[in-house]
Amino acid sequence: MQRDFSEKFMKYVFMFCALISIISILLIFYFIFIGGRVVDTPNGRILEFDGGLPFLTEKGFLDVIFGTNWRPNASTPSFGILPMIIGSILVTLGAIIVGVPIGVLTAIFMAKFCPPKLYKIFKPAINLMAAIPSIVYGFFALQILVPLMRNIMPGNGMNMVTASILLGIMILPTIIGMSEASIRAVPDSFYQASVGLGATHERSVMRVVVPAASSGILSSIILGIGRAIGETMAVVLVAGNQPRIPDSLSDGVRTLTTNIVLEMGYASGDHRQALIATAAVLFVFIIVINSVFMVVKARGEQK
């Protein structure tokens, strides 16, 4: 009797926790896309919708998404967020170029080539990288990468290249950790069969084991991309924060996340709604990335 009660009680506890997660997502979705607040008017209190979708509908979806001018406080305000969208895409692509090859190759080395004594040093170091706050990464880039870029490229060193290198470093723990786990999950029989047919250790790893772990490696890359798109504080310090479409690699950029964090503290009215619309666009990006991750994971499980 007591055992049945305990099992039912824990069942409802788990269900309650799951419902909290679902409700939290729904509330975030409602706040960002629809919004709603009670406003006092001469005719009484009314519910005013101030989320991203009402703003995009009022100002014009295409005018906001594809607008190139961001002047929310001008006499004739404009709320084009295309420069921020392009900035986010360029910085993320740069992070992929920097972080993905290094991360995947490091994972292969850790899983199949690293000596045990060296592994005991590398593994904790990589785990420590994941625990470092993003603002610390930003301060590191501000002190090291920015002066270096200032000597290599025109400008003050705060540009999309600096931000891309920084984000490439920041996504390394995610890519390395998941990729290594995926490679180690490949059955040893794959490797042994390849060696038994006369292939070398290197060829067996690169031609047999790594392709077999490709689903998990791709999943790690997708999660790394999500981390790069959502990063804010580190990018604020080194990206230059210029709300315009860059003409060269040495130009500063502003991403969707940095646009929100820089201006939300003093925004009001249409300016505030424009920032919430920016968050809605960012939310769509994250949904797309997570959807791709789920599809890739499902295909990997079917194989």
C-alpha positions as CSV (number, residue, x, y, z in Angstrom):
1,M,0.0,0.0,0.0
2,Q,2.7,2.5,1.0
3,R,4.7,1.5,-2.1
4,D,1.8,2.2,-4.4
5,F,1.3,5.6,-2.8
6,S,4.9,6.5,-3.2
7,E,4.9,5.5,-6.9
8,K,1.8,7.5,-7.6
9,F,3.1,10.5,-5.7
10,M,6.4,10.5,-7.6
11,K,4.5,10.0,-10.9
12,Y,2.6,13.2,-10.2
13,V,5.7,15.0,-9.1
14,F,7.4,14.2,-12.4
15,M,4.3,15.2,-14.3
16,F,4.2,18.5,-12.4
17,C,7.8,19.2,-13.3
18,A,7.2,18.4,-17.0
19,L,4.2,20.7,-17.0
20,I,6.2,23.5,-15.5
21,S,8.7,23.2,-18.4
22,I,5.9,23.3,-21.0
23,I,4.1,26.2,-19.3
24,S,7.3,28.1,-19.2
25,I,7.9,27.7,-22.9
26,L,4.3,28.7,-23.7
27,L,4.6,31.8,-21.5
28,I,7.9,32.9,-23.1
29,F,6.3,32.3,-26.5
30,Y,3.2,34.4,-25.5
31,F,5.3,37.3,-24.1
32,I,7.6,37.5,-27.1
33,F,5.2,37.1,-29.9
34,I,1.9,38.5,-28.5
35,G,2.5,40.2,-25.2
36,G,-0.1,42.0,-23.2
37,R,-0.4,44.6,-20.5
38,V,-3.2,46.5,-18.9
39,V,-3.2,50.2,-19.8
40,D,-5.3,52.9,-18.0
41,T,-7.2,55.1,-20.5
42,P,-9.9,57.8,-20.1
43,N,-12.4,55.1,-21.0
44,G,-11.1,52.6,-18.5
45,R,-8.5,49.9,-18.4
46,I,-7.8,48.0,-21.7
47,L,-5.5,45.2,-22.6
48,E,-2.8,46.3,-25.0
49,F,-0.8,43.8,-27.0
50,D,2.8,44.8,-27.3
51,G,4.6,41.7,-28.5
52,G,6.6,41.1,-31.6
53,L,3.8,40.1,-33.9
54,P,1.5,43.1,-33.3
55,F,4.5,45.4,-33.9
56,L,5.5,43.6,-37.1
57,T,1.9,43.7,-38.3
58,E,1.5,47.4,-37.5
59,K,4.8,48.6,-39.0
60,G,5.0,46.1,-41.8
61,F,6.7,42.7,-41.7
62,L,8.9,43.3,-44.7
63,D,9.7,46.9,-43.7
64,V,11.1,45.7,-40.3
65,I,12.8,42.5,-41.4
66,F,14.3,43.9,-44.5
67,G,14.8,47.5,-43.4
68,T,18.4,48.7,-43.4
69,N,18.0,51.7,-41.1
70,W,17.8,51.4,-37.3
71,R,16.9,54.8,-35.9
72,P,14.4,54.2,-33.2
73,N,14.8,57.7,-31.5
74,A,14.8,59.8,-34.7
75,S,12.1,62.4,-35.4
76,T,11.0,59.9,-38.1
77,P,11.9,56.6,-36.5
78,S,12.8,53.5,-38.5
79,F,13.1,50.0,-37.2
80,G,14.9,48.0,-39.8
81,I,16.7,45.0,-38.3
82,L,18.3,43.6,-41.4
83,P,21.8,44.8,-40.3
84,M,21.4,42.9,-37.1
85,I,20.2,39.8,-38.8
86,I,23.1,39.9,-41.3
87,G,25.5,40.6,-38.4
88,S,24.2,37.5,-36.5
89,I,24.5,35.3,-39.6
90,L,28.0,36.5,-40.5
91,V,29.4,36.2,-36.9
92,T,27.8,32.8,-36.6
93,L,29.3,31.6,-39.9
94,G,32.7,32.9,-38.8
95,A,32.3,31.0,-35.5
96,I,31.5,27.8,-37.5
97,I,34.6,28.3,-39.7
98,V,36.8,28.7,-36.6
99,G,35.2,26.3,-34.1
100,V,33.9,23.4,-36.1
101,P,37.2,22.1,-37.6
102,I,39.1,22.6,-34.4
103,G,36.4,21.1,-32.3
104,V,35.8,18.0,-34.4
105,L,39.5,17.3,-34.9
106,T,40.1,17.7,-31.2
107,A,37.3,15.3,-30.4
108,I,38.8,12.7,-32.8
109,F,42.2,13.2,-31.1
110,M,40.7,12.9,-27.6
111,A,38.7,9.7,-28.5
112,K,41.2,7.8,-30.6
113,F,44.7,9.2,-30.5
114,C,45.3,10.9,-27.1
115,P,47.6,9.2,-24.7
116,P,45.9,8.4,-21.3
117,K,48.2,10.7,-19.3
118,L,47.6,13.6,-21.7
119,Y,43.9,12.9,-21.7
120,K,43.7,13.4,-17.9
121,I,44.9,16.9,-18.5
122,F,42.9,17.8,-21.7
123,K,39.5,16.5,-20.5
124,P,39.3,18.6,-17.3
125,A,40.6,21.6,-19.2
126,I,37.9,21.3,-21.9
127,N,35.2,20.9,-19.2
128,L,36.6,24.0,-17.4
129,M,36.2,26.0,-20.7
130,A,32.5,25.2,-20.6
131,A,32.2,26.6,-17.1
132,I,33.9,29.9,-17.8
133,P,31.3,32.8,-17.9
134,S,30.8,34.5,-21.2
135,I,31.8,37.9,-19.8
136,V,35.2,36.5,-18.9
137,Y,35.6,35.3,-22.5
138,G,34.7,38.8,-23.6
139,F,37.3,40.4,-21.4
140,F,39.9,38.0,-22.6
141,A,39.1,38.9,-26.2
142,L,39.1,42.6,-25.3
143,Q,42.6,42.4,-23.9
144,I,44.2,39.9,-26.3
145,L,42.2,39.5,-29.6
146,V,41.2,43.2,-30.1
147,P,44.8,44.6,-29.9
148,L,46.0,41.7,-32.2
149,M,43.3,42.5,-34.8
150,R,44.1,46.2,-34.5
151,N,47.7,45.4,-35.7
152,I,46.6,43.0,-38.4
153,M,43.5,44.7,-39.9
154,P,42.3,48.3,-40.4
155,G,40.1,49.9,-37.7
156,N,40.1,49.6,-33.9
157,G,40.1,45.8,-33.8
158,M,36.4,45.5,-32.8
159,N,34.9,43.8,-35.8
160,M,33.2,40.7,-37.0
161,V,36.4,38.7,-37.3
162,T,37.2,39.3,-33.7
163,A,33.7,38.3,-32.6
164,S,33.8,35.2,-34.9
165,I,37.1,34.0,-33.4
166,L,35.8,34.6,-29.9
167,L,32.6,32.7,-30.6
168,G,34.6,29.9,-32.3
169,I,36.5,29.5,-29.1
170,M,33.4,29.6,-26.9
171,I,31.6,26.8,-28.9
172,L,34.6,24.4,-28.6
173,P,33.5,22.7,-25.4
174,T,30.1,21.9,-26.8
175,I,31.4,20.5,-30.1
176,I,34.3,18.6,-28.5
177,G,32.3,17.1,-25.7
178,M,29.4,15.8,-27.8
179,S,31.6,14.7,-30.7
180,E,33.9,12.8,-28.5
181,A,31.0,11.0,-26.8
182,S,29.6,10.1,-30.3
183,I,32.9,8.7,-31.5
184,R,33.3,6.6,-28.4
185,A,29.8,5.3,-28.8
186,V,30.6,3.7,-32.1
187,P,31.0,-0.1,-31.5
188,D,34.6,-1.3,-31.4
189,S,33.7,-4.0,-33.9
190,F,33.6,-1.3,-36.6
191,Y,37.2,-0.4,-36.0
192,Q,38.4,-4.0,-35.5
193,A,36.8,-5.1,-38.8
194,S,38.5,-2.2,-40.6
195,V,41.9,-3.0,-39.1
196,G,41.3,-6.7,-39.8
197,L,40.9,-5.9,-43.5
198,G,44.3,-4.3,-43.6
199,A,43.5,-0.6,-43.0
200,T,45.8,1.5,-40.8
201,H,44.7,3.0,-37.5
202,E,44.4,6.5,-39.0
203,R,42.4,5.3,-42.0
204,S,40.1,3.1,-39.8
205,V,39.3,6.0,-37.6
206,M,38.8,8.6,-40.3
207,R,37.0,6.4,-42.9
208,V,35.0,4.1,-40.6
209,V,34.6,5.4,-37.0
210,V,34.1,9.1,-37.7
211,P,31.4,8.5,-40.5
212,A,29.6,6.2,-38.2
213,A,29.5,9.0,-35.5
214,S,28.5,11.7,-38.0
215,S,25.0,12.0,-36.6
216,G,26.2,12.9,-33.2
217,I,29.0,15.1,-34.6
218,L,26.4,17.0,-36.6
219,S,24.2,17.4,-33.6
220,S,27.1,18.9,-31.6
221,I,27.7,21.4,-34.4
222,I,24.0,22.4,-34.4
223,L,24.1,23.0,-30.7
224,G,27.3,25.0,-31.1
225,I,25.6,27.2,-33.7
226,G,22.7,27.7,-31.2
227,R,25.2,28.8,-28.6
228,A,26.9,31.2,-31.1
229,I,23.6,32.8,-32.1
230,G,22.4,33.3,-28.6
231,E,25.6,34.7,-27.1
232,T,25.4,38.3,-26.0
233,M,27.8,39.7,-23.3
234,A,31.0,38.5,-24.9
235,V,30.0,39.8,-28.3
236,V,29.0,43.2,-26.9
237,L,32.6,43.8,-25.9
238,V,34.3,43.0,-29.2
239,A,31.9,43.3,-32.1
240,G,31.9,47.1,-32.5
241,N,28.1,47.3,-32.1
242,Q,27.4,49.3,-35.3
243,P,23.8,48.8,-36.6
244,R,24.7,48.8,-40.3
245,I,25.5,46.2,-42.9
246,P,29.3,45.7,-43.0
247,D,31.2,46.5,-46.1
248,S,34.4,44.6,-45.1
249,L,35.7,42.2,-42.5
250,S,37.2,45.1,-40.5
251,D,33.8,46.7,-39.9
252,G,32.0,46.4,-36.7
253,V,28.6,44.6,-36.5
254,R,25.7,44.4,-34.2
255,T,23.9,41.1,-33.6
256,L,20.3,40.6,-32.7
257,T,21.2,39.8,-29.1
258,T,23.5,42.7,-28.6
259,N,20.9,45.1,-30.1
260,I,18.4,44.0,-27.4
261,V,20.8,44.2,-24.4
262,L,22.2,47.5,-25.4
263,E,18.9,49.4,-25.8
264,M,16.2,47.6,-23.7
265,G,17.2,49.4,-20.5
266,Y,16.0,52.8,-21.7
267,A,13.6,51.8,-24.5
268,S,9.9,52.7,-24.4
269,G,6.9,52.8,-26.8
270,D,7.6,51.6,-30.3
271,H,11.3,51.4,-29.5
272,R,10.6,48.8,-26.9
273,Q,8.2,46.9,-29.1
274,A,10.9,46.9,-31.9
275,L,13.3,45.2,-29.5
276,I,10.7,42.6,-28.6
277,A,10.2,42.0,-32.3
278,T,14.0,41.5,-32.6
279,A,13.7,38.9,-29.8
280,A,10.9,37.2,-31.8
281,V,13.1,36.9,-34.9
282,L,15.9,35.5,-32.7
283,F,13.4,33.1,-31.2
284,V,12.4,31.8,-34.6
285,F,16.1,31.2,-35.4
286,I,16.5,29.1,-32.3
287,I,13.3,27.2,-33.1
288,V,14.7,26.4,-36.6
289,I,18.0,25.2,-35.1
290,N,16.3,23.0,-32.5
291,S,14.0,21.6,-35.2
292,V,17.0,20.7,-37.3
293,F,18.7,19.1,-34.3
294,M,15.6,17.0,-33.6
295,V,15.4,15.8,-37.2
296,V,19.1,14.9,-37.3
297,K,18.8,13.1,-33.9
298,A,15.7,11.1,-35.2
299,R,17.5,10.1,-38.4
300,G,20.5,9.0,-36.4
301,E,18.4,6.8,-34.1
302,Q,16.7,5.2,-37.1
303,K,20.1,4.1,-38.6
